[in-house]
């Protein structure tokens, strides 16, 4: 199977990258951080709609672009690179089903893993089954999100706490688990965002290692820093292969594997990028910590990673019995 991008796919990727570079560069990112997750940029949202970001997979007969899941993955990878805020995945999946979602006139969020992103800024809320009937977020409780670009609410019913292991995106008490099965397409598109996140932090670490000098030479000349950067690149490319393959097959097992690899690449990559930057990476003036915080929050969008692990484990056990 050939996973090389076609000329049209490369043009799509480059076009989305150019659009986001022009409309959501470093200054826009900092302005969004200053707003603290309040006031979603509706103008940018409509521009994304006009560019076909949300209607990418919608048939041309229905006013969409008529492309497929691999192309959507490329677009979401670029969104992940720049930390584009907002319920992108939910709005994209609602295109053609919720009026105005395809054009960016309507902001749609969804309940994923018992959490709702950007609830106060959204016009419609979908549940895990993709339904917008009723108010699936009635009584939702606001949370203090570790990511200043992703306001969160918890839906009623209580979320079980996962076993200790990783930091929580919502509170020091521990991460929250899923309330039901996650949407495989939402999981894959989130993995694509994680891939873009991981790729960007890898690039940032390498760039810093080349320019930052200690003891009269770039820190990239030191073996420990070289190893960190090399490990980041390996994780990025493993995740890229898995995410692209899952976009072609759309198989739930492939998506589960892609999600685990992309989450690992995003979280560990951001941590290693912080390590390469040293103390300055933890400062508010640096963007590195924002990538780590967004990576943490995305790991909860598809429910606990245990869900994907159990799915793969069940498939392996079933395969061994055949």
N, C-alpha and C positions, 0 to 999 in steps of 0.2 A: 504494500500500500504506500502510495507516494504522498507525503505530507508537505511537500514543497508548495509554497504559496503560488497561485497563478498570478499573472500580470494584473488582472482585475482585482484580485484580493490585495495585492501590494498597493495598488492605487487607492483602494478603499481605506486601508490602514493608514497610508500617508495622508489622505484627505482628512480623516478624523483627527489625526495627530496635529495637522496644521490648523484645523478649526479650533481645537482645544488650546493649542499654544497661543492663538490669537485672542481667544475669549476667556481663558482661565489659566493665565500665566501666574508667576510667583506673586505679583501684586494682588491679583484677584483672589488667590488662595489666602493670602494674609488678611484681606478685607473680609473674607468669609469667616475666618477664624475670629476676627475681631467682633463679628456679629454674634458669635457664640451659638451657631445653629439656629438663629432666628432670622426670618426673612429670606426664604429661598428665592434665588434670582429667577423670577418668572420670565424675564426677557431672554435669558440664556436658555431656559427650558423650552421656550417656543422656538428658538433658533435651532436647538437640537431636533425638535420635531420637524421643522422645515427641511433640515438636512437629512431626514430619514432615519435618525438614530432609533426612534421608538418604533417606526413602521418598517424596519429593515426586513423582517421576515413575513410581513403581511403581503398577500398576493397583490400583484399589480391591478387586478380587476377590482380589488377593494381599496385602491388608492395607496397601496404600499410599494415598497421597492422590489419585492419579489425575490429576495435572496434567502440564504439558508442559515442554519445554525453555525456553521464554520465562520461565516462573515460576521454574525452577531458576536461571536467570541472575540474576533479581532477588534471590533469596535469597543467592547467592554474591557478588553486588555488595555486599550489606550486610555479609557476613562480611569482605570485603576492607576495608571502611571502618574496622573496629575491630581489624584485624590478628588476627583469631581464629586461634589456632595449632592445629596438628594436620593429619593427612592427610585433610582434608575432601573433596577431589575424589575420591580413591581410594575412600573409604568410601561416598560417595554413589553412585558408579558400580558398587559391589559389591552394593548393595541388591537383594535378590531372588535373588542368586547365591551370596553367602556368608552362612551362617547368623549371625544377630545383627547384621549390618551395618545393616539398615534401622531397627532399634530403638536403635542406639547401644550395644548390649551388646558388640559386636565392633569393634575398631579395625582397619581395613584400610589398608595402605599399598601403594604400587606402584612399580615401576621405571620412571621416566620420564627419558629422555635419559641413561641410565646412572647416575642418582642415585636414592637412596631416602631419603625423608624419614621421620623418626620411627620408624626401624626397631626400636629397642630397646623402644619403647612399644606396638608393634603386635602384633596377634594373628594376622594373616595378611598375606602378601605376594603381590601379583599381578604378572605380567609385562606387557610391552607389548601382548600379545595378549589380556589379560584373564584369563589362566589362573592358578589358584592351585595347580596340580599341581606337586609337587616344591618344592625350596627355591631359588627364583630369585635369592635374595640370599645364597647360601652364599659365605662368604669375603669378604663385603663389608667394605670398609675405612672406618673412621670418618674424617671430614674435619672440619677446623675451619671451621665455617660463619660467614660474616660476620653472619648474622642470629641473634641469641641465642634467637629463638623457633622456629627451624627446624633441629634437628639433622640432619646429613646423613651418608650413607654412599655410597661409590662401589662399584659392582659390579665384579667381576673382568673382565679383558679389556682394560683400558686405554681411556681416552677421548681421542680426538684433540683437540688444542688448536686453537681457532679463531684466525683472524687477529686481531692486536691491534686494539683499537678501544674496547672497553668494559671496565669494571672487572669482576673476577671475584667471584662470590659465595662462592667456596671458598678461593682461595689467590692470592697475588700473582703466581703463575706464569702465570696467564691462565685464561680460562673454558674449560669443557669442552664438547664437542660431543655429539651423539646417538649411540647405538649401534644405533638402528633407528627405524622410522617411529613417530610419536607418534599417540596416540588423539585423533581430532578432537574428541570430546566433552570429554575432559580438557583439551584446548587451549582450547576455548571457555569452559569453567567457570573456568579459570585466568585467561582474559582478562577475565571478569566480575569476578573478585577484583581484578585490576589496575585495572579501571575504578573500583571502589569506593575503592581506594587513591588513585588520581589525584583523584577527587572530594573526598576528605577533605583531602588536602594543599592543594588549591585553596582550600577553605573556610578552612583554618587560616591560609594566607597572607593571605587577604583580611581575616580577623578581626584578625590581628596588624597588618596595615597600617592598619587603622582605629583601633587603640588605642595603638600605639607612637608616641611623639612624639619628634621631633628638631627643634631650632631653633624650638620653639614651635608646631609643627603636626604632625598625624599624618603618618607617612612615606608613607601612601597618597596624599598630595597631590603627591608628587614623580613626575615623568613616568616615570622609569626604573622605579619600583616599579609604577606603573599598567600599564606595558607588560608587565612580568613576569606580573602577575595576569591580564591580558587574554589573553596567550598560553597560560597554563595553562588558562583556561576554554575557549578554542577547542579545544585538544587533548582536553580532557575530553568536550566535546560531539561532536567527530568520532568519538572512540572509542565513545561511547555509541550513536551512530547505527549504527556498524558492528557492535558487539556485539549490539545488539537485532535488527538485520536478520539476522545470522547465526543467532540463536536461532530466528528464524521459518523461514528457509530450510534450515538445517542443511547447507548446501552447503560442501564442503571449501574451495573458493576463498574464499567469504565468511568462513569461520572463519579462514583464513590471514591475510586482510586485517585482520580484527578483532583477531587476536592481535598483529600488528605495530603497529597503531595504539594498542592498549591498553598494550602494553609501553612504547611511546614516551611515552604520556601519563603512565604511572606513574613511570618513571625520571626523565624530564625535569621532570615536575611536582614530584617530591620534591626534586630538585636546586634548582629555582627557589624552592621553599618554604624551603629552607635559606638561599638567598640573601636572601630577604625577611627572615628572622629574624636574619640576621647571625651574629655569633659565638655567640650563645646557642643557635642551632639545632644546633650541633655538640656541645653539651654533653650529658653523659649524662642530665641532668635533663629535657631536652627529648625529646619523642616523635618529632620530625620525622625524625631520623636512622634511627629504626626503620622508618619507611615506605620510605625509600630502600633500606635493606638487604633488606627483604622483597621489594620490587620487583625488586631484582637477582636474588634467589634464584628468584623465579617465572619470570623470563625463561629459566631453564634447565630448567624442569619439562617443557616441550614439546620439548626438544631445542634445538639452535641456531636462532636466528632465520633463519639461512641456509636451513633446511629450508622454512620458509614462503615465503621470498623465491623460492626455486627453484620451488616449486609454482606460485606466481603467474606467474613468468616462463614456465614451460613452457605454462601455459594461454594466456598472451598470444601466444606463438609459434604454438601450435596454432591459435588463433583467427585469426591473421593469414594462415595458410595455407589457411583454408577459403574 
